Amino acid sequence: MHVARLCPATGWPLRLSTLASLMLLAQGAAAQSGAAAAPQALPDVTVRSTLVQSPLDYAPASVTIVDGDRLRDRQWQVNLSESLSGTPGLLLQNRQNYAQDLQLSIRGHGARSMFGVRGVQIFVDGIPATMPDGQGQTNNIDLQSVERIEVLRGPYSTLYGNASGGVINAYSARGEGSPSIDSSFAMGSNGQKRLGLKAQGERQGVGYVVSASRFLTDGYRPQSAADKNLFNARLDTDPSEHSHLMLVANHVNVDALDPGGAAPAEWAANGRAVAPGPLNFNMRKNMRQSQVGLAYDYRVDASNALRLMVYAGQRSITQYQSTPVAVQAPATSAGGVIDLGRDYGGLDLRWAHSTEAGGSPLSLVLGLTANLVEEDRQGYDNFLGSQLGVKGKLRRDERNTLSNADPYLQASWAFAPHWKLDAGLRWSHVKFVSRDHYIAPGNSDDSGDTRFRRWLPMLSLQRELNAGTQVYASLGGGMETPTFNEISYRPGGLPGLNFGLQPATSTSAEIGLRQRFAGEALRGQWSAALFHTSTRNEIVTAENIGGRSSFRNAGRTRRQGAELATQLWLARQWQLNAALTVLDAKLRDGFCNSAGASCVPAGKRIAGTARTQAAIGLDWRPHGDWRLGADWRHVSAIAANDSNSIEAPSYGVLALSAGYTRQWGPWKLNAFARIDNLADKKYVGSVIVNESNGRYYEAAPGRQWMAGMSLGYQF
């Protein structure tokens, strides 16, 4: 199968409509076959991301849950993009650059990010991987020990506070049962290797899961080799019959070269192209992070429960950029080397109460979240004399403090048979403080502080149409502040921090339908959602000069679209997963750069977004020991800049995989292999949005292979 060779007359619209039609026909047939069957034939899944926990069937929001076994099966277990890229509403692209994080956005939120994650909240075992300013990262998520990942979309996510255009929650598995140990090894194209070791079980009332892994790659492009080491541990115990204690610890260390992006013409001529700058300056990054968290749950009585989660961590980054020497000449330059040390911590205190109102069940959650980040940030020249890519003289030295303190309230009331009302309110308060310790001729004191405050409400109404079928409507208000990186530079090369940059505020609405069915020949579930978000003061790029980006507020934007997802079990041997996303993300008001010389008119697509995404995964288990799978993914053209003058071409890629499992007494062998991009299609895997040098494209590999095995022992 090679999508690029389909007849042009059919086109992507026909393929899109065909996919949607097949999904709807399958759902219609399934609903008929399961009309007389009990939906409980499928396993019940509890959603944790909505705070007032409920079965997935009754969650008043768009939620996708992917369990750990599915995340790991026939995968590298390194990147979220391996198994979450088929999630509706989620654009998740692997940059093939471990010096930078994945390109990640949810319904267009976070799409503006050049590097790292913006506009989406990420949590690992309740610990935020997103800082109070909305800047996040995913590389500390240990897929080897994760129990599940939940992706929350729509108005409900605004209850997570600043920059919550969507939420990704990762939960580590809890150790239970007899002790076991599992070792794994995988290797593949471009020198990729992964080694893993995991021990889990329960002993004397203490459950434990401890895992460690190392991933090595030579990289698809020159200057893209990487070495990633990850450790994760979780301990659980019950101090009393009414309490539970969880301790989690995590450490990640990444050393990676950085190839940067390629201009469209460079990529067209050579998919592995790397510009001279990253090579000449040996562009690279080292990141180390260690954190620990403690969660204590106490059941006061049948109606009341308390939960306290506290955490602390340290993060250090040294990053060598390819900023030209001449650009670093002005006294206001921050140099071409970033040296960052960060201490962070926080807490979440929560009280849950169950009661009745008007004779109907009412659940309440009242809580307070507080987070603090203190960072020392230095900048240095990236040269000494004629030698490039080395640390030179000091050009920046500042102490930055980020903090937030957000009280919140959430209620869920089943006020009538088949009806449920959910409501929530959060007071989000984010504070920025910067103290400049680098004062030099031509570089004055850039100290300053600012704060942003906003009420974030949410309301959702749900109706049960019949057993297994729910419909809901939600409305919410959100806020996204600029990150510290985005206020670091003022437009026009002016000195000081850009504290005039304001947060973007939004109003989101959604209607959705979720159905579960179970028949003798066909069972499964499907969901559909329509969404609309209006945003004011959208944060956009003001100018890109010499590798530095400054930002400004534009006018209004709109993100609207539809999502459709299904999971079907066909007989006992076949499983089908499919997802479809249609997104219309546009500027409602035009804007100009800081000099007024270049303007973007209204109606342009928001940079970094794709109009359509589709994914289909088919698994066949002909025998209890064997697993065979095929996965197809399509992403339409992605706007690389605000003017939409450059787009990364659309693509469709196919992957095949196989797995074999065999048990011999206490021993368990799992062998697996996969081929990605089977047709060896040349395509752009991700884009660097509004890249200042016009090097927008990050190439994806051609045909890739991997194979591996794991061996486990149950004591």
Residue pairs with C-beta under 8 A, 6 or more apart in sequence:
1 632
1 654
1 678
1 679
2 654
2 679
2 681
3 15
3 632
3 634
3 651
3 652
3 653
3 654
3 679
3 681
4 652
4 679
4 681
6 15
12 612
12 634
12 636
12 650
15 614
15 634
16 580
16 582
16 612
16 614
19 578
19 580
19 614
19 616
20 564
20 580
22 578
23 526
23 564
23 566
23 578
23 580
26 566
26 568
26 576
27 515
27 526
27 566
29 522
30 517
30 519
30 522
30 523
30 524
30 526
30 568
31 515
31 517
33 517
33 519
33 520
33 521
33 522
34 517
34 518
34 519
34 522
34 523
35 517
35 519
37 517
37 518
37 519
37 520
37 523
38 467
38 518
39 57
39 467
39 468
39 516
39 517
39 518
40 518
41 518
41 523
42 516
42 518
42 523
42 524
42 525
44 55
44 56
44 57
45 55
45 56
45 65
46 53
46 54
46 55
46 56
47 53
47 54
47 55
47 56
47 59
47 63
47 65
47 150
48 150
48 169
48 171
49 63
49 150
49 152
49 167
49 169
50 59
50 60
50 61
50 63
50 152
50 156
50 422
51 159
51 350
51 365
51 367
51 410
52 352
52 363
52 365
52 410
52 411
52 412
52 422
54 412
56 63
56 65
56 514
57 468
57 470
57 514
57 516
58 420
58 462
58 464
58 470
59 514
60 156
60 420
60 422
60 460
60 461
60 462
60 472
60 474
61 152
61 153
61 154
61 155
61 156
61 157
61 460
61 472
61 474
61 510
61 512
62 88
62 89
62 152
62 153
62 154
62 156
62 510
62 512
62 527
62 529
62 531
62 563
63 150
63 151
63 152
63 153
64 87
64 88
64 90
64 150
64 151
64 153
64 565
65 148
65 149
65 150
65 151
66 83
66 84
66 87
66 148
66 149
66 151
67 147
67 148
68 143
68 145
68 146
68 147
68 148
68 149
68 173
70 83
71 77
71 82
71 83
71 84
71 143
71 146
71 149
72 143
72 144
73 627
73 659
73 672
74 627
74 629
74 657
74 658
74 659
74 672
74 673
74 674
75 82
75 83
75 143
75 674
76 82
76 186
76 188
76 192
76 194
76 215
76 706
77 143
77 144
77 184
77 194
77 196
77 213
78 143
78 194
78 215
78 228
79 94
79 102
80 92
80 102
80 104
80 138
80 141
80 143
80 149
80 168
81 92
81 93
81 94
81 102
82 143
84 90
84 92
84 149
84 151
85 92
85 93
85 615
85 633
86 577
86 578
86 579
86 615
86 617
86 631
86 633
87 151
87 565
87 579
88 153
88 529
88 563
88 564
88 565
88 579
88 580
88 581
88 613
89 106
89 107
89 151
89 153
89 166
89 529
89 531
89 563
89 581
89 583
90 104
90 105
90 106
90 151
90 153
90 166
90 581
91 103
91 104
91 105
91 106
91 111
91 608
91 609
91 610
91 613
91 635
92 102
92 103
92 104
93 102
93 103
93 104
93 635
93 685
93 686
93 687
94 102
94 103
94 685
94 686
94 700
95 101
95 102
95 103
95 685
95 686
95 698
96 219
96 220
96 221
96 224
96 685
96 686
96 698
96 699
96 700
96 701
97 224
97 256
97 258
97 259
97 698
98 139
98 217
98 224
98 226
98 228
98 254
98 256
99 226
99 254
99 256
99 257
99 258
99 283
99 284
99 285
99 319
100 115
100 116
100 258
100 285
101 115
101 116
101 117
101 137
101 138
101 139
102 117
102 138
102 686
103 113
103 608
103 686
103 687
104 110
104 113
104 117
104 120
104 138
105 111
105 113
105 119
105 120
105 165
105 608
105 609
106 119
106 120
106 151
106 153
106 157
106 165
106 166
107 153
107 154
107 165
107 166
107 531
107 533
107 559
107 561
107 583
108 165
108 533
108 559
108 583
108 585
108 606
108 609
109 119
109 120
109 165
109 166
109 480
109 533
109 559
110 117
110 118
110 119
110 120
110 165
110 166
111 119
111 585
111 606
111 607
111 608
111 609
111 689
112 118
112 119
112 539
112 540
112 541
112 606
112 607
112 608
112 689
112 690
113 119
113 608
113 689
114 549
114 688
114 689
114 690
114 691
115 688
116 135
116 136
116 137
117 130
117 135
117 136
117 137
117 138
118 134
118 135
118 136
118 163
118 480
118 483
119 134
119 163
119 165
119 166
119 480
120 130
120 136
120 163
120 164
120 165
120 166
120 167
120 168
121 128
121 130
121 136
121 157
121 160
121 161
121 163
121 164
121 166
121 167
121 168
122 128
122 129
122 130
122 136
122 137
122 138
122 167
122 168
122 170
123 129
123 130
123 167
123 168
123 169
123 170
124 140
124 141
124 170
124 172
124 248
124 250
125 170
125 171
125 172
125 234
125 246
125 248
125 293
125 295
126 293
126 295
126 309
126 311
126 348
127 248
127 291
127 293
127 309
127 311
127 313
128 136
128 346
128 371
129 136
129 137
129 138
129 140
129 141
130 136
130 163
131 344
131 371
131 373
131 402
131 483
132 162
132 371
132 372
132 373
132 402
132 403
132 404
132 430
133 162
133 163
133 402
133 430
133 432
133 481
133 482
133 483
133 484
134 162
134 163
134 480
134 481
134 482
134 483
135 483
135 484
135 485
136 163
138 168
139 228
139 252
139 254
139 287
140 230
140 250
140 252
140 289
140 291
141 149
141 170
142 172
142 211
142 213
142 230
142 231
142 232
142 250
144 184
144 196
144 198
144 211
144 213
144 230
144 232
145 172
145 173
145 198
145 200
145 209
145 211
145 232
145 234
146 170
146 171
146 172
146 173
147 171
147 172
147 173
147 174
148 170
148 171
149 168
149 169
149 170
149 171
150 167
150 168
150 169
150 171
151 166
151 167
151 168
151 169
152 166
152 167
152 168
152 169
153 166
153 167
153 529
153 531
153 563
154 474
154 476
154 508
154 510
154 512
154 529
154 531
155 458
155 459
155 460
155 474
155 475
155 476
155 478
155 508
155 509
155 510
156 422
156 424
156 458
156 460
156 474
156 476
157 164
157 165
157 166
157 167
157 476
157 478
158 164
158 426
158 456
158 457
158 458
158 476
158 477
158 478
158 508
159 408
159 410
159 424
159 426
159 456
159 458
159 476
160 167
160 426
161 369
161 404
161 406
161 408
161 426
161 428
161 456
161 479
162 404
162 428
162 430
162 452
162 479
162 480
162 481
162 503
163 479
163 480
163 481
164 478
165 478
165 480
165 506
165 533
172 209
172 232
172 234
172 248
173 200
173 209
173 234
174 207
174 209
174 234
174 236
174 246
175 200
175 201
175 202
175 206
175 207
175 208
175 209
175 234
175 235
175 236
176 200
176 201
176 202
176 207
177 201
177 202
178 201
178 202
178 714
178 715
179 199
179 200
179 201
179 202
179 203
179 714
179 715
180 199
180 200
180 201
180 712
180 713
180 714
180 715
181 197
181 198
181 199
181 712
181 713
181 715
182 196
182 197
182 198
182 199
182 200
182 710
182 711
182 712
182 713
183 196
183 197
183 198
183 710
183 711
183 712
184 194
184 195
184 196
184 197
184 198
184 708
184 709
184 710
184 711
185 193
185 194
185 195
185 196
185 708
185 709
185 710
186 192
186 193
186 194
186 672
186 706
186 707
186 708
186 709
187 193
187 194
187 706
187 707
187 708
188 704
188 705
188 706
188 707
189 701
189 703
189 704
189 705
189 706
190 217
190 218
190 219
190 220
190 701
190 704
191 216
191 217
191 218
191 219
191 225
192 215
192 216
192 217
192 218
192 706
193 215
193 216
193 217
194 213
194 214
194 215
194 216
194 708
195 213
195 214
196 211
196 212
196 213
196 214
196 710
197 211
197 212
197 213
198 209
198 210
198 211
198 212
199 208
199 209
199 210
199 211
200 208
200 209
200 210
201 207
201 208
201 715
202 208
205 237
205 238
206 235
206 236
206 237
207 234
207 235
207 236
207 237
208 233
208 234
208 235
208 236
209 232
209 233
209 234
210 232
210 233
210 234
211 231
211 232
211 233
212 229
212 230
212 231
212 232
213 229
213 230
214 227
214 228
214 229
214 230
215 226
215 227
215 228
215 229
215 230
216 226
216 227
216 228
217 224
217 225
217 226
218 224
218 225
219 225
219 226
219 257
219 259
220 272
220 699
220 700
220 701
221 259
221 272
221 273
221 274
221 699
222 259
222 272
222 274
222 279
223 257
223 258
223 259
223 260
223 274
223 278
223 279
223 282
223 283
224 256
224 257
224 258
224 259
225 256
225 257
226 254
226 255
226 256
226 257
227 254
227 255
227 256
228 252
228 253
228 254
228 256
229 251
229 252
229 253
229 254
230 250
230 251
230 252
230 253
231 249
231 250
231 251
231 252
232 248
232 249
232 250
232 251
233 247
233 248
233 249
233 250
234 246
234 247
234 248
235 246
235 247
235 248
236 244
236 245
236 246
236 247
237 244
237 245
238 244
238 245
239 245
242 298
242 299
242 300
243 296
243 297
243 298
243 299
244 296
244 297
245 294
245 295
245 296
245 297
246 294
246 295
246 296
246 297
247 292
247 293
247 294
248 292
248 293
248 294
248 295
249 290
249 291
249 292
249 293
250 289
250 290
250 291
250 292
251 288
251 289
251 290
251 291
252 287
252 288
252 289
253 287
253 288
253 289
254 285
254 286
254 287
254 288
255 284
255 285
255 286
256 284
256 285
256 286
257 278
257 282
257 283
257 284
258 278
258 283
258 284
258 285
258 319
258 320
259 274
259 278
259 283
260 274
260 275
260 277
260 278
260 283
260 322
260 688
260 695
261 275
261 687
261 688
261 691
261 695
261 696
261 697
261 698
262 273
262 274
262 275
262 695
262 697
262 698
262 699
263 275
263 693
263 694
263 695
263 696
263 697
264 646
264 694
264 696
264 697
266 273
266 275
266 695
266 697
267 273
267 684
267 697
267 699
271 682
271 699
271 702
272 699
273 699
275 322
275 693
275 695
277 283
277 322
277 324
277 693
278 322
280 322
280 388
280 389
281 320
281 321
281 322
281 323
281 336
281 382
281 383
281 388
281 389
282 320
282 388
282 389
283 320
283 321
283 322
283 389
284 319
284 320
285 317
285 318
285 319
285 320
286 316
286 317
286 318
286 319
287 315
287 316
287 317
288 315
288 316
289 313
289 314
289 315
289 316
290 313
290 314
291 311
291 312
291 313
291 314
291 344
292 311
292 312
292 313
293 309
293 310
293 311
293 312
294 309
294 310
294 311
295 307
295 308
295 309
296 307
296 308
296 309
297 305
297 306
297 307
298 305
298 306
298 307
299 305
300 306
302 354
303 353
303 354
303 355
304 351
304 352
304 353
304 354
305 351
305 352
305 353
306 349
306 350
306 351
306 352
307 348
307 349
307 350
307 351
307 352
308 347
308 348
308 349
308 350
309 347
309 348
309 349
310 345
310 346
310 347
311 345
311 346
311 347
312 343
312 344
312 345
313 343
313 344
313 345
314 341
314 342
314 343
314 344
315 340
315 341
315 342
315 344
316 340
316 341
316 342
317 338
317 339
317 340
317 342
318 337
318 338
318 339
318 340
319 337
319 338
319 340
320 336
320 337
320 382
320 389
321 336
321 337
321 338
321 382
321 547
322 336
322 382
322 547
323 335
323 336
323 382
323 546
323 547
323 548
324 546
324 547
325 381
325 383
325 388
327 333
327 546
327 547
327 548
328 335
328 336
328 381
328 382
328 383
328 395
330 442
330 493
331 440
331 441
331 442
331 443
332 442
332 443
332 493
332 495
333 395
334 379
334 395
334 396
334 488
335 379
335 380
335 381
335 382
335 392
335 394
335 395
335 396
336 379
336 380
336 381
336 382
336 383
337 379
337 380
337 381
337 382
337 391
337 392
338 377
338 378
338 379
339 377
339 378
339 379
339 380
339 391
340 375
340 376
340 377
340 378
341 375
341 376
342 373
342 374
342 375
342 376
343 373
343 374
343 375
344 371
344 372
344 373
344 374
345 371
345 372
346 369
346 370
346 371
346 372
347 368
347 369
347 370
348 367
348 368
348 369
349 367
349 368
350 365
350 366
350 367
351 365
351 366
351 367
352 363
352 364
352 365
353 363
353 364
353 365
353 366
354 361
354 362
354 363
354 364
355 362
355 364
356 362
357 413
357 415
358 415
360 413
360 414
360 415
360 416
361 413
361 414
362 411
362 412
362 413
362 414
363 411
363 412
363 413
364 409
364 410
364 411
365 408
365 409
365 410
365 411
366 408
366 409
367 407
367 408
367 409
368 405
368 406
368 407
368 408
369 404
369 405
369 406
369 408
370 403
370 404
370 405
370 406
371 402
371 403
371 404
372 401
372 402
372 403
373 400
373 401
373 402
373 403
374 399
374 400
374 401
374 402
375 399
375 400
375 401
375 402
375 484
376 398
376 399
376 400
377 396
377 397
377 398
377 399
377 400
378 394
378 396
378 397
378 398
379 394
379 395
379 396
379 397
380 391
380 392
380 393
380 394
380 395
380 396
381 391
381 392
381 393
381 395
382 388
382 389
382 390
382 391
382 392
383 389
383 390
383 392
384 390
384 391
384 392
394 438
395 438
396 438
397 436
397 437
397 438
398 434
398 435
398 436
398 437
398 438
398 446
398 447
399 434
399 435
399 437
400 432
400 433
400 434
400 435
400 484
401 431
401 432
401 433
401 434
402 430
402 431
402 432
402 433
402 484
403 430
403 431
404 428
404 429
404 430
404 431
405 429
406 426
406 427
406 428
406 429
407 426
407 427
408 424
408 425
408 426
408 427
409 424
409 425
409 426
410 422
410 423
410 424
410 425
411 421
411 422
411 423
411 424
412 420
412 421
412 422
413 420
413 421
413 422
414 420
415 421
418 463
418 464
418 465
419 461
419 462
419 463
419 464
420 461
420 462
420 464
421 459
421 460
421 461
421 462
422 458
422 459
422 460
422 461
422 462
423 457
423 458
423 459
423 460
424 457
424 458
425 455
425 456
425 457
425 458
426 455
426 456
427 453
427 454
427 455
427 456
428 452
428 453
428 454
428 455
428 456
428 479
429 451
429 452
429 453
430 451
430 452
430 453
430 481
431 449
431 450
431 451
432 449
432 450
432 451
432 484
432 487
432 499
433 449
434 446
434 447
434 448
434 449
434 484
434 497
435 447
436 445
436 446
436 447
439 445
443 495
444 495
444 496
446 495
446 496
446 497
448 496
448 497
448 499
449 499
450 499
452 479
452 481
452 502
452 503
454 477
454 479
454 503
454 505
455 477
456 476
456 477
456 478
456 479
457 476
457 477
458 474
458 475
458 476
458 477
459 474
459 475
459 476
460 472
460 473
460 474
460 475
461 472
461 473
461 474
462 470
462 471
462 472
463 470
463 471
463 472
464 470
465 471
468 515
468 516
468 517
468 518
469 513
469 514
469 515
469 516
470 513
470 514
470 515
471 511
471 512
471 513
471 514
472 511
472 512
472 514
473 509
473 510
473 511
473 512
474 508
474 509
474 510
474 511
474 512
475 507
475 508
475 509
475 510
476 507
476 508
477 505
477 506
477 507
477 508
478 505
478 506
478 507
478 508
479 503
479 504
479 505
479 506
480 503
480 504
480 505
480 506
480 539
481 503
482 498
482 501
482 502
482 503
482 539
482 551
486 498
486 501
486 539
486 549
486 551
487 497
487 498
487 499
487 501
487 551
488 497
488 498
489 497
489 498
489 548
489 549
489 550
490 496
490 497
490 498
490 550
491 498
491 542
491 543
491 550
491 552
491 593
491 594
492 543
492 550
492 594
492 595
493 545
498 550
498 551
501 539
501 551
501 552
501 553
502 537
502 553
503 537
503 539
504 535
504 536
504 537
504 538
504 539
504 553
505 535
505 536
505 537
506 533
506 534
506 535
506 536
507 533
507 534
508 531
508 532
508 533
509 531
509 532
509 533
510 529
510 530
510 531
510 532
511 529
511 530
512 527
512 528
512 529
512 530
513 527
513 528
513 529
514 525
514 526
514 527
515 525
515 526
515 527
516 524
516 525
517 523
517 524
517 525
521 570
521 571
522 568
522 569
522 570
522 571
523 568
523 569
524 566
524 567
524 568
524 569
524 576
525 566
525 567
526 564
526 565
526 566
526 567
527 563
527 564
527 565
527 566
528 562
528 563
528 564
528 565
529 562
529 563
530 560
530 561
530 562
531 559
531 560
531 561
531 562
531 563
532 558
532 559
532 560
533 558
533 559
533 560
534 556
534 557
534 558
534 588
535 556
535 557
535 558
535 559
536 555
536 556
537 553
537 554
537 555
538 553
538 554
538 555
538 556
538 557
538 587
538 606
539 551
539 552
539 553
539 554
540 551
540 552
540 553
540 554
540 591
540 600
540 642
541 549
541 550
541 551
541 552
541 593
541 642
541 690
542 550
542 551
542 552
542 593
542 594
543 549
543 550
543 593
543 594
543 595
544 690
544 691
544 692
545 692
546 692
547 692
547 693
548 692
549 690
549 692
550 594
552 591
552 594
554 587
554 589
554 590
554 591
555 587
555 588
555 589
555 590
555 591
556 587
556 588
556 589
557 585
557 586
557 587
557 588
557 589
557 606
558 584
558 585
558 586
558 588
559 583
559 584
559 585
559 606
560 583
560 584
560 585
561 581
561 582
561 583
561 584
561 585
562 580
562 581
562 582
563 579
563 580
563 581
563 582
564 579
564 580
565 578
565 579
565 580
566 576
566 577
566 578
566 579
567 575
567 576
567 577
568 575
568 576
568 577
569 575
570 576
572 621
573 620
573 621
573 622
574 618
574 619
574 620
574 621
575 618
575 619
575 621
576 616
576 617
576 618
576 619
577 615
577 616
577 617
577 618
578 614
578 615
578 616
578 617
579 613
579 614
579 615
580 612
580 613
580 614
581 612
581 613
581 614
582 611
582 612
583 609
583 610
583 611
583 612
583 613
584 611
585 605
585 606
585 609
586 602
586 603
586 604
586 605
586 606
587 600
587 601
587 602
587 603
587 604
587 605
587 606
587 642
588 602
589 602
590 599
590 600
590 601
590 602
590 604
591 599
591 600
592 598
592 599
592 600
593 599
598 643
600 642
600 643
604 639
604 642
604 643
604 644
605 611
605 639
605 644
606 639
607 639
607 640
607 641
607 642
607 644
607 689
607 690
608 638
608 639
608 640
608 687
608 689
609 638
609 639
610 635
610 636
610 637
610 638
610 650
611 636
611 637
612 634
612 635
612 636
613 633
613 634
613 635
613 636
614 633
614 634
615 631
615 632
615 633
615 634
616 631
616 632
617 629
617 630
617 631
617 632
618 629
618 630
618 631
619 627
619 628
619 629
620 627
620 628
620 629
621 627
621 628
622 628
625 660
625 661
625 662
626 658
626 659
626 660
627 657
627 658
627 659
627 660
627 661
628 656
628 657
628 658
628 659
629 656
629 657
629 658
630 654
630 655
630 656
630 657
631 654
631 655
631 657
632 652
632 653
632 654
632 655
633 652
633 653
634 650
634 651
634 652
635 650
635 651
635 652
636 650
637 647
637 648
637 649
637 650
638 647
638 648
638 684
638 687
639 646
639 647
640 646
640 647
640 648
640 687
640 688
640 689
640 690
640 691
640 696
640 697
641 689
641 690
641 696
642 690
646 694
646 696
648 684
648 686
648 687
648 696
648 697
649 683
649 684
651 681
651 683
651 684
651 700
652 681
653 676
653 677
653 678
653 679
653 681
653 683
654 677
654 678
654 679
655 674
655 675
655 676
655 677
655 678
656 674
656 675
656 678
657 672
657 673
657 674
657 675
658 672
658 673
658 674
659 670
659 671
659 672
659 673
660 669
660 670
660 671
660 672
661 668
661 669
661 670
661 671
662 668
662 669
663 669
666 713
666 714
666 715
667 711
667 712
667 713
668 711
668 712
668 713
668 714
669 709
669 710
669 711
670 709
670 710
670 711
670 712
671 707
671 708
671 709
672 707
672 708
672 709
673 705
673 706
673 707
673 708
674 705
674 706
674 707
675 703
675 704
675 705
676 701
676 703
676 704
676 705
676 706
677 700
677 701
677 702
677 703
677 704
678 703
679 703
680 702
680 703
681 702
682 699
682 702
683 699
683 700
684 697
684 698
684 699
684 700
685 698
685 699
685 700
685 701
686 698
686 700
687 696
687 697
687 698
688 695
688 696
688 697
688 698
689 696
